C-alpha cells in the first residue's frame, strides 16, 4: 500500500469515528425526546429539520434537487431514514439507549450480506472476524444485565433489529445511487421524501406531544447535526469506500452512546468499556482494512 493510500484510509477512518460520536449521541437524544413528543412527531420533526438544513446547503452550493430520481429516492428514504427513525423512536419508549445502540450494530451483518448480494462488496474471513469482534465488544461495553423479557421489550428489540436491517440493506443501494447523483442531492432527497411518508402519523399524534424546551432542543440537534449534516458526510464517505467499510461506525456507536448516557443522564458506566472499546476498534480495523499502527510499523528505521 502506498503512502497516499494509507493517508486516504486514515482520513476516512477519522471521519468514520466522528460519525460514530454523532450517531452515538442520537440514541441519547432519542431517549430524551421520544417520551415527550412521541415516536411519530419526533421522527417527523427530526426529518423536517434535516430537510431544511440540507435544502439551505443545496441552495448555497447551487445544487439541483434530484426530482427525476424520485422513485429511487423513495426506496432509499424509506429504508435509510423513515422506517429506522420511526422504529428507533418507538423502541426508545421501552429500551435503554445502550440496548438500542447494541442492537443497531446488527446493521453491519445485514450490510455485509446485502453488499455481497448486490455485488458491491465481497465476503471475506477478515470481515466476518471483524463482525464477531464488534459484537463481543459492544456486549462488553453495554454490559447486558438482567432485563425482564416482557412482550413490549421483545417487540422493541425486534423494532431495533428491523431498523438495523433497513440500514444494512440500503447501504449498497446508496452506493449505486452515488453513480447517478451527488451525495448532497441524495441526502436532501431521501429526507425530503421521508418527511412526506411520516407526515400523516405526525399530524395524528400532534395533540398528544409535549413540546418542552428540552425535547425541542434534542430534536433540533438530531435533525441538523446527527441527521442532515451526518448523512451528507456519510454518503460522501460512501463514495470512496466499500458499503461495509462505510457501515463500520455502527460498531463504535455504542462506545459513544454509553459514554454520552453516562455523562448526561447518569447511566451506569459498564465495567467492560475499555476492553469492549478495544474490541470495537479492532472490528473497525478489520472491516475497513485500516490499521493505525501500519504507518509506524512500516516506517524505515533511522540509524544513529
C-alpha positions in Angstrom: 0.0 0.0 0.0 1.4 3.4 -1.0 1.8 6.4 1.4 -1.0 8.2 -0.4 -3.4 5.2 0.0 -2.6 5.0 3.7 -3.3 8.7 4.1 -6.7 8.4 2.4 -7.6 5.4 4.6 -6.5 7.4 7.7 -8.7 10.3 6.7 -11.8 8.3 6.1 -11.2 6.3 9.3 -11.1 9.6 11.3 -14.3 10.7 9.6 -16.0 7.4 10.5 -15.0 7.8 14.1 -16.5 11.3 14.1 -19.8 9.9 12.6 -19.8 7.3 15.4 -19.7 10.0 18.0 -22.6 11.9 16.4 -24.8 8.9 15.9 -24.0 7.6 19.4 -25.3 10.9 20.7 -28.5 10.4 18.7 -29.6 7.5 20.9 -29.3 9.7 24.0 -31.3 12.5 22.3 -34.0 10.0 21.2 -34.2 8.7 24.7 -34.8 12.3 25.9 -37.3 13.4 23.3 -39.4 10.3 22.4 -41.3 10.0 25.7 -42.3 13.7 25.4 -43.0 14.1 21.7 -44.0 10.6 20.8 -42.3 8.5 18.1 -44.4 9.8 15.2 -43.8 13.5 16.0 -40.2 13.0 16.9 -39.3 11.2 13.7 -41.2 13.7 11.5 -39.7 16.8 13.2 -36.2 15.3 13.1 -36.6 14.7 9.3 -38.1 18.1 8.8 -35.1 19.8 10.5 -32.7 17.7 8.4 -34.6 18.5 5.2 -34.5 22.2 6.0 -30.7 22.1 6.7 -29.9 20.2 3.5 -32.2 22.5 1.5 -30.2 25.5 2.7 -27.0 23.7 1.7 -28.4 22.8 -1.8 -29.3 26.4 -2.4 -26.0 27.8 -1.1 -23.9 25.3 -3.1 -26.1 25.7 -6.2 -27.1 22.1 -6.5 -30.3 20.8 -8.0 -33.0 18.7 -6.4 -32.8 15.2 -8.0 -36.5 15.1 -8.8 -36.2 12.8 -11.8 -34.8 10.1 -9.4 -37.8 10.3 -7.0 -38.6 6.6 -7.3 -35.1 5.5 -6.3 -35.0 8.1 -3.6 -38.4 6.9 -2.2 -36.9 3.4 -1.7 -33.7 4.8 -0.2 -35.7 7.2 2.0 -38.0 4.5 3.4 -35.1 2.1 4.1 -32.5 4.5 5.4 -34.5 7.3 7.1 -38.2 6.9 7.5 -38.5 3.4 8.9 -35.3 3.4 11.0 -36.1 6.8 12.6 -39.6 5.8 13.5 -38.7 2.3 14.8 -35.8 3.6 17.0 -38.0 6.4 18.3 -40.7 3.8 19.3 -38.1 1.4 20.8 -36.8 4.2 23.0 -40.0 4.1 24.9 -39.2 0.6 26.1 -35.4 0.1 25.9 -32.5 1.9 27.4 -30.4 3.8 24.9 -27.4 1.4 25.3 -29.5 -1.6 24.3 -30.8 0.2 21.2 -27.2 1.1 20.3 -26.1 -2.5 20.8 -28.9 -3.9 18.6 -28.1 -1.2 16.0 -24.8 -2.9 15.5 -26.5 -5.8 13.7 -26.8 -3.4 10.7 -23.2 -4.4 9.8 -24.2 -8.1 9.4 -27.2 -7.2 7.2 -24.9 -4.8 5.3 -22.2 -7.4 4.7 -24.6 -10.0 3.2 -26.6 -7.3 1.3 -23.5 -5.8 -0.2 -22.4 -9.3 -1.3 -25.8 -10.0 -2.8 -25.8 -6.8 -4.8 -22.1 -7.4 -5.8 -20.9 -4.2 -4.2 -18.5 -6.0 -1.9 -17.2 -9.4 -1.2 -17.4 -11.6 1.9 -14.0 -12.3 3.5 -12.9 -14.1 6.6 -11.4 -10.8 7.9 -14.8 -9.0 7.7 -16.6 -11.9 9.4 -14.0 -11.9 12.2 -14.5 -8.1 12.4 -18.2 -8.7 12.9 -17.6 -11.2 15.7 -15.1 -8.9 17.4 -17.5 -6.0 17.1 -20.4 -7.9 18.7 -18.2 -9.1 21.5 -17.0 -5.5 22.1 -20.4 -3.9 22.2 -21.7 -6.6 24.5 -18.9 -5.8 27.0 -19.5 -2.1 26.6 -23.2 -2.1 27.2 -22.9 -4.8 29.8 -26.1 -6.6 29.2 -27.7 -7.2 32.6 -30.9 -8.9 33.7 -33.7 -7.4 31.7 -37.2 -8.7 32.2 -38.3 -10.1 28.9 -41.8 -8.8 28.5 -43.7 -8.7 25.2 -43.1 -5.0 25.0 -39.3 -5.4 25.4 -39.3 -8.1 22.9 -41.2 -6.0 20.3 -38.9 -3.1 21.0 -35.8 -5.3 20.4 -37.3 -6.6 17.2 -38.0 -3.0 16.1 -34.3 -2.1 16.6 -33.3 -5.2 14.6 -35.8 -4.2 11.9 -34.4 -0.7 11.7 -30.8 -2.1 11.6 -31.8 -4.4 8.7 -33.2 -1.4 6.8 -29.8 0.4 7.3 -27.9 -2.7 6.1 -30.0 -3.3 3.0 -30.0 0.4 2.0 -26.2 0.9 2.1 -25.2 -0.9 -1.1 -28.3 0.6 -2.8 -27.0 4.0 -1.7 -23.6 3.2 -3.1 -25.2 2.6 -6.5 -27.1 5.9 -6.3 -23.9 7.8 -5.9 -23.1 7.0 -9.5 -26.1 9.0 -10.6 -26.5 11.7 -8.0 -24.3 13.9 -5.8 -24.1 13.0 -2.1 -25.8 16.3 -1.0 -28.6 15.7 -3.5 -29.1 12.2 -2.2 -29.1 13.3 1.4 -31.7 16.0 0.8 -33.8 13.8 -1.5 -34.2 10.9 0.9 -35.0 13.2 3.9 -37.5 15.3 1.9 -39.4 12.3 0.6 -39.2 10.6 4.1 -40.9 13.6 5.6 -43.8 13.1 3.2 -44.1 9.5 4.4 -44.3 10.4 8.1 -46.4 13.5 8.0 -49.8 11.6 8.4 -48.7 9.9 11.6 -47.2 13.1 13.0 -50.4 15.0 12.3 -52.4 12.3 14.0 -50.1 12.3 17.1 -49.6 16.0 17.3 -52.2 16.8 20.0 -50.5 14.4 22.5 -47.0 15.7 22.0 -45.4 17.7 24.8 -43.2 20.4 23.2 -40.8 21.1 26.1 -37.7 23.1 25.6 -35.5 20.0 26.2 -37.4 17.9 23.7 -37.3 20.6 21.0 -33.6 21.2 21.6 -32.9 17.5 21.3 -34.9 17.1 18.1 -33.3 20.2 16.6 -29.8 18.8 17.3 -30.7 15.5 15.9 -32.2 17.0 12.7 -29.5 19.5 11.9 -26.4 17.6 13.1 -26.9 13.8 13.5 -29.2 13.6 10.5 -28.8 16.3 8.0 -25.0 17.0 8.2 -24.1 13.5 9.3 -26.0 11.8 6.5 -24.3 14.1 3.9 -20.9 13.2 5.4 -21.8 9.5 5.5 -22.8 9.5 1.8 -19.6 11.4 0.8 -17.5 8.8 2.6 -19.5 6.0 0.9 -18.4 7.4 -2.5 -14.8 6.5 -1.6 -15.1 3.3 0.4 -17.0 0.0 0.2 -20.5 -0.3 1.7 -19.3 -2.5 4.5 -16.4 -0.1 5.4 -18.9 2.8 5.4 -21.1 0.9 7.9 -18.2 0.2 10.3 -19.1 3.2 12.6 -22.0 1.1 13.7 -19.7 -0.9 16.0 -18.3 2.3 17.5 -21.7 3.9 18.2 -22.3 2.0 21.5 -18.9 3.3 22.8 -20.1 6.9 22.4 -23.8 6.1 23.2 -22.9 4.6 26.6 -20.4 7.4 27.3 -22.9 10.2 26.5 -25.6 8.4 28.5 -23.2 8.2 31.5 -22.2 11.9 31.2 -25.6 13.5 30.6 -28.1 11.0 32.0 -26.1 9.5 34.8 -26.4 6.0 33.4 -24.1 3.4 34.9 -20.8 3.0 33.0 -20.1 -0.6 32.0 -17.0 -2.1 33.7 -16.1 -3.6 30.4 -16.0 -0.4 28.4 -12.2 -0.4 28.0 -11.9 -4.0 26.9 -15.0 -3.6 24.8 -13.7 -0.4 23.2 -10.5 -2.2 22.2 -12.5 -5.0 20.5 -14.7 -2.4 18.7 -11.7 -0.6 17.3 -10.2 -4.0 16.2 -13.5 -4.8 14.5 -13.5 -1.4 12.7 -9.9 -2.0 11.6 -10.7 -5.5 10.3 -13.8 -4.4 8.4 -12.3 -1.2 6.9 -8.8 -2.6 6.3 -7.4 0.4 8.2 -4.5 -0.4 10.6 -3.5 2.6 12.7 -0.1 1.0 13.5 0.8 0.2 9.9 2.4 3.5 9.2 4.5 3.3 12.3 5.5 -0.3 11.7 6.4 0.2 8.1 8.4 3.4 8.7 12.1 3.0 7.8 14.4 2.8 10.8 16.9 5.6 11.3 20.4 4.6 12.3 22.2 6.8 14.7 
